[in-house]
């Protein structure tokens, strides 16, 4: 609240706006919070806890804070914009200023893409903001031309677009309607990621913005190779529909799309084979997904991952994807 201007502080009070956890991540669901990473029922609630749990414990040079924040989901774009501005200012002062290892993803509301682009321009002056974060289940496919101002701003400042598991809650989460259980929604999120990657390619976003990177956060990993194969196969038969896609979709994915290493949804014996199917060591980015529960103890690197993928995943790919981390070289 202290980071609102007077008008929006009054509106928030008048409307009784209280920001709560998103229903896509119930606070006490086991996947949402590892037992040893909780603080009085909250996950990742204090800087001291994050420092002890991962920053100091793992000796990280940098960690990107990736907030799942309701301001991006507000139907009222003006209130959503105000919430996002306040949140970005809050994370800058309360978190980034408190530990030099921290970086952040900025939140925006896509209700008015021009205003979202202006927020990207505003916060980009602080190079500790390294990414624009958007829930993967958007109101319309992300690659539609209405979102061009957001892509232009992200590319202008050398920032990737981070699509994180989660929803704006504008549409049913599946093509068949609403689920009955949390596990259905969580497991089926893959369909949202496949739809968005296909749309970004088919709409020509990567053709128009050749330097843009898109990071799929908490999407899982093993679905990508078969998706790349099938999309490329089908594209060969109907490529006249998308003449701007003049190379294989698989090649565009390898160039523009990155995935976080958690959750790595494969048993140890299959991981090496899955990774070879990518035909690239450039696509994986190390993640803890703190405080979500995808592994126990310090087993953040999936068992069975071959050495050729480990070094790029831990360091090289992050530097290549997030140009603002270049000072870590």
C-alpha positions as CSV (number, residue, x, y, z in Angstrom):
1,X,0.0,0.0,0.0
2,X,2.8,2.6,0.7
3,X,3.8,2.3,-3.0
4,X,0.4,3.4,-4.3
5,X,-0.1,7.1,-5.2
6,X,-2.8,8.9,-3.2
7,X,-5.5,8.2,-5.8
8,X,-5.0,4.5,-6.0
9,X,-4.5,4.1,-2.3
10,X,-7.9,5.7,-1.8
11,X,-9.4,3.5,-4.5
12,X,-8.0,0.3,-3.0
13,X,-9.3,1.3,0.4
14,X,-12.7,2.3,-1.0
15,X,-13.1,-1.0,-3.0
16,X,-11.7,-3.1,-0.3
17,X,-9.0,-4.5,-2.5
18,X,-7.1,-7.2,-0.7
19,X,-4.5,-9.1,-2.6
20,X,-4.7,-12.8,-1.9
21,X,-2.9,-15.9,-3.3
22,X,-3.9,-17.1,-6.7
23,X,-6.2,-20.1,-6.9
24,X,-3.7,-21.7,-9.3
25,X,-1.3,-22.0,-6.3
26,X,-3.2,-22.7,-3.1
27,X,-1.0,-21.6,-0.2
28,X,-1.1,-24.9,1.6
29,X,-1.0,-27.3,-1.3
30,X,2.0,-29.6,-1.0
31,X,3.3,-28.6,-4.5
32,X,3.1,-24.9,-3.6
33,X,5.4,-25.1,-0.6
34,X,8.1,-27.5,0.4
35,X,7.7,-28.2,4.2
36,X,11.2,-27.0,5.1
37,X,10.8,-23.8,3.0
38,X,7.8,-22.4,4.7
39,X,7.6,-19.4,7.1
40,X,4.6,-19.3,9.4
41,X,2.4,-20.7,6.7
42,X,3.8,-18.4,4.0
43,X,6.2,-19.5,1.3
44,X,9.3,-17.4,0.6
45,X,8.0,-14.7,3.0
46,X,11.2,-13.3,4.2
47,X,14.5,-12.4,2.6
48,X,16.4,-14.1,5.5
49,X,14.6,-17.4,4.8
50,X,15.5,-17.2,1.1
51,X,19.1,-16.4,1.9
52,X,19.4,-19.3,4.2
53,X,17.5,-21.8,2.1
54,X,19.1,-21.2,-1.3
55,X,21.2,-18.1,-1.8
56,X,23.8,-18.8,0.9
57,X,23.3,-22.6,0.9
58,X,24.0,-23.0,-2.8
59,X,26.4,-20.1,-3.2
60,X,24.3,-18.5,-6.0
61,X,25.7,-15.5,-7.8
62,X,22.3,-14.3,-8.7
63,X,18.6,-15.3,-8.3
64,X,15.7,-14.0,-10.2
65,X,12.6,-13.3,-8.2
66,X,9.5,-14.4,-10.2
67,X,6.3,-13.1,-8.5
68,X,2.9,-14.6,-9.2
69,X,0.9,-11.4,-8.6
70,X,-2.8,-10.7,-8.9
71,X,-2.2,-7.3,-10.5
72,X,-1.6,-9.0,-13.8
73,X,-4.9,-10.7,-13.6
74,X,-7.2,-7.7,-12.8
75,X,-10.1,-7.2,-15.2
76,X,-9.9,-3.5,-14.6
77,X,-6.7,-2.6,-16.5
78,X,-6.2,0.7,-14.7
79,X,-6.4,-0.9,-11.3
80,X,-4.2,-3.7,-12.6
81,X,-1.6,-1.3,-13.9
82,X,-1.6,0.6,-10.6
83,X,-1.1,-2.7,-8.7
84,X,1.7,-3.7,-11.0
85,X,3.5,-0.3,-10.7
86,X,3.2,-0.5,-6.9
87,X,4.4,-4.1,-6.8
88,X,7.4,-3.3,-9.1
89,X,8.4,-0.4,-6.9
90,X,7.9,-2.5,-3.8
91,X,10.1,-5.4,-5.0
92,X,12.7,-2.9,-6.1
93,X,13.0,-1.2,-2.7
94,X,12.2,-4.0,-0.3
95,X,14.0,-6.9,-2.0
96,X,16.5,-5.8,-4.7
97,X,18.0,-3.1,-2.5
98,X,18.4,-5.6,0.4
99,X,20.7,-8.1,-1.4
100,X,22.9,-7.5,-4.4
101,X,22.4,-11.1,-5.6
102,X,18.7,-10.6,-6.3
103,X,17.2,-9.7,-9.7
104,X,13.5,-9.5,-10.5
105,X,10.8,-10.2,-13.1
106,X,8.6,-7.2,-13.5
107,X,4.8,-7.7,-13.5
108,X,2.5,-6.0,-16.1
109,X,-1.2,-6.1,-16.9
110,X,-1.9,-6.9,-20.5
111,X,-5.3,-5.2,-20.5
112,X,-3.8,-2.2,-22.2
113,X,-0.6,-3.4,-24.0
114,X,0.6,0.2,-24.6
115,X,0.5,0.9,-20.9
116,X,2.3,-2.5,-20.2
117,X,5.0,-1.4,-22.6
118,X,5.3,2.0,-20.8
119,X,5.8,0.1,-17.5
120,X,8.5,-2.0,-19.0
121,X,10.2,1.2,-20.2
122,X,9.9,2.7,-16.7
123,X,11.4,-0.2,-14.8
124,X,14.0,-1.1,-17.4
125,X,16.1,1.8,-16.2
126,X,16.9,-0.4,-13.3
127,X,19.0,-3.2,-14.8
128,X,18.2,-5.5,-11.9
129,X,14.9,-6.1,-13.6
130,X,15.7,-8.8,-16.1
131,X,12.4,-10.2,-17.4
132,X,8.7,-9.5,-18.0
133,X,6.5,-12.1,-16.2
134,X,3.1,-13.1,-17.7
135,X,0.8,-16.0,-16.7
136,X,0.7,-18.6,-19.5
137,X,-3.1,-18.8,-19.6
138,X,-3.8,-15.3,-21.0
139,X,-7.1,-13.8,-22.2
140,X,-6.2,-14.2,-25.9
141,X,-3.2,-16.0,-27.5
142,X,-0.1,-14.2,-26.5
143,X,1.2,-13.7,-30.0
144,X,-1.7,-11.7,-31.3
145,X,-0.7,-8.3,-32.8
146,X,-2.4,-6.4,-30.1
147,X,0.6,-7.3,-27.8
148,X,3.2,-5.9,-30.2
149,X,4.0,-3.0,-27.9
150,X,5.0,-5.5,-25.2
151,X,7.2,-7.5,-27.5
152,X,8.8,-4.3,-28.8
153,X,9.6,-3.0,-25.4
154,X,11.0,-6.3,-24.2
155,X,13.2,-6.7,-27.2
156,X,14.3,-3.0,-26.9
157,X,15.6,-3.6,-23.4
158,X,17.0,-7.0,-24.0
159,X,14.5,-8.7,-21.7
160,X,12.9,-12.1,-22.3
161,X,9.2,-12.7,-21.8
162,X,8.6,-15.2,-19.0
163,X,5.5,-17.3,-19.3
164,X,4.8,-18.8,-15.9
165,X,2.4,-21.6,-15.1
166,X,-0.8,-19.8,-13.9
167,X,-3.8,-18.1,-15.3
168,X,-5.5,-14.8,-15.8
169,X,-8.8,-16.7,-15.2
170,X,-10.5,-15.3,-18.2
171,X,-11.3,-18.7,-19.8
172,X,-11.8,-22.3,-18.7
173,X,-8.3,-23.8,-18.0
174,X,-9.0,-26.6,-20.5
175,X,-10.6,-27.0,-24.0
176,X,-13.2,-29.1,-22.2
177,X,-14.1,-26.7,-19.5
178,X,-13.3,-26.5,-15.8
179,X,-11.6,-29.2,-13.8
180,X,-12.8,-30.7,-10.5
181,X,-9.4,-30.9,-8.8
182,X,-6.1,-29.1,-8.4
183,X,-4.1,-31.9,-9.7
184,X,-6.0,-31.9,-13.0
185,X,-5.3,-28.2,-13.5
186,X,-1.7,-28.5,-12.5
187,X,-0.9,-31.5,-14.7
188,X,-2.7,-30.2,-17.7
189,X,-0.9,-26.8,-17.8
190,X,1.3,-28.3,-20.5
191,X,-1.5,-27.7,-23.0
192,X,-1.4,-24.0,-22.3
193,X,2.4,-23.9,-22.9
194,X,2.1,-25.8,-26.2
195,X,-0.6,-23.5,-27.4
196,X,1.4,-20.3,-26.6
197,X,4.6,-21.6,-28.3
198,X,2.6,-22.6,-31.4
199,X,0.9,-19.2,-31.4
200,X,4.1,-17.2,-31.1
201,X,5.5,-19.0,-34.1
202,X,2.4,-19.0,-36.2
203,X,1.7,-15.3,-35.6
204,X,5.2,-14.5,-36.8
205,X,6.4,-13.0,-33.5
206,X,9.9,-14.4,-33.8
207,X,10.1,-13.3,-37.4
208,X,9.3,-9.7,-36.4
209,X,11.3,-9.7,-33.2
210,X,14.4,-11.8,-34.0
211,X,16.2,-11.1,-30.7
212,X,13.2,-11.9,-28.5
213,X,13.5,-14.8,-26.1
214,X,10.6,-16.5,-24.3
215,X,11.2,-18.5,-21.1
216,X,8.7,-21.2,-20.1
217,X,8.7,-21.2,-16.4
218,X,7.5,-24.3,-14.5
219,X,6.2,-25.9,-17.7
220,X,7.9,-29.2,-17.3
221,X,10.5,-30.3,-19.9
222,X,9.8,-33.7,-21.5
223,X,6.8,-32.5,-23.6
224,X,8.9,-30.2,-25.7
225,X,10.8,-32.6,-28.0
226,X,7.7,-34.4,-29.2
227,X,5.9,-31.1,-29.6
228,X,8.8,-29.7,-31.7
229,X,8.7,-32.9,-33.9
230,X,5.0,-32.8,-34.5
231,X,4.7,-29.1,-35.1
232,X,7.5,-29.2,-37.6
233,X,6.0,-32.2,-39.3
234,X,2.6,-30.7,-39.7
235,X,4.0,-27.3,-40.7
236,X,5.6,-28.9,-43.8
237,X,2.1,-29.7,-45.1
238,X,0.5,-26.3,-44.5
239,X,3.4,-23.9,-44.5
240,X,1.7,-21.8,-47.2
241,X,-0.6,-20.7,-44.4
242,X,2.3,-19.1,-42.5
243,X,4.8,-17.9,-45.2
244,X,6.7,-15.9,-42.6
245,X,7.7,-19.1,-40.9
246,X,10.5,-19.8,-43.4
247,X,12.4,-22.3,-41.2
248,X,11.4,-25.3,-39.3
249,X,9.4,-24.5,-36.1
250,X,11.8,-26.8,-34.2
251,X,14.6,-24.5,-35.3
252,X,12.7,-21.4,-34.1
253,X,12.0,-23.1,-30.7
254,X,15.7,-23.9,-30.3
255,X,16.6,-20.3,-31.0
256,X,14.0,-18.4,-29.1
257,X,12.4,-20.6,-26.4
258,X,14.0,-21.6,-23.1
259,X,12.7,-23.9,-20.3
260,X,13.4,-24.0,-16.6
261,X,14.8,-27.2,-15.2
262,X,12.1,-27.6,-12.6
263,X,9.9,-29.5,-12.6
264,X,11.9,-32.0,-14.7
265,X,9.2,-34.5,-15.3
266,X,11.1,-37.7,-16.1
267,X,12.5,-40.6,-14.2
268,X,16.3,-40.6,-13.9
269,X,16.8,-43.4,-16.5
270,X,15.0,-41.4,-19.2
271,X,16.5,-38.0,-18.7
272,X,19.6,-38.5,-20.8
273,X,17.5,-39.8,-23.7
274,X,15.1,-36.9,-23.4
275,X,17.8,-34.3,-23.5
276,X,19.4,-35.7,-26.6
277,X,16.0,-35.3,-28.4
278,X,16.4,-31.5,-27.9
279,X,19.4,-31.5,-30.3
280,X,20.7,-28.5,-28.4
281,X,22.3,-27.8,-25.0
282,X,21.1,-24.2,-25.1
283,X,17.5,-24.5,-24.0
284,X,17.6,-25.4,-20.3
285,X,17.9,-22.8,-17.5
286,X,18.6,-23.9,-13.9
287,X,15.8,-23.1,-11.5
288,X,15.0,-24.0,-7.9
289,X,11.4,-23.1,-8.3
290,X,11.6,-22.0,-4.7
291,X,9.4,-22.5,-2.7
292,X,7.5,-25.0,-4.8
293,X,8.2,-28.7,-4.0
294,X,9.7,-30.5,-7.0
295,X,12.7,-32.2,-5.3
296,X,14.0,-32.9,-1.8
297,X,17.1,-31.6,-0.1
298,X,19.7,-30.2,-2.5
299,X,18.8,-32.4,-5.5
300,X,18.1,-29.5,-7.8
301,X,20.0,-31.0,-10.7
302,X,18.0,-33.9,-12.1
303,X,19.6,-37.2,-11.5
304,X,20.8,-38.7,-14.8
305,X,21.6,-35.3,-16.5
306,X,24.8,-35.7,-18.5
307,X,27.7,-33.3,-18.0
308,X,27.4,-31.7,-21.4
309,X,24.0,-30.1,-20.3
310,X,25.0,-29.2,-16.7
311,X,27.4,-26.3,-17.3
312,X,25.2,-24.6,-19.9
313,X,22.2,-25.0,-17.7
314,X,23.9,-23.7,-14.6
315,X,25.5,-20.6,-16.1
316,X,26.0,-20.2,-19.9
317,X,22.4,-20.3,-20.9
318,X,21.3,-17.8,-18.2
319,X,23.9,-15.3,-19.4
320,X,22.8,-15.8,-23.0
321,X,19.1,-15.5,-22.2
322,X,19.3,-12.7,-19.6
323,X,21.6,-10.1,-21.2
324,X,21.3,-8.0,-18.0
325,X,23.2,-10.7,-16.1
326,X,26.3,-10.0,-18.2
327,X,28.1,-8.5,-15.3
328,X,28.4,-12.0,-13.7
329,X,30.8,-13.2,-16.4
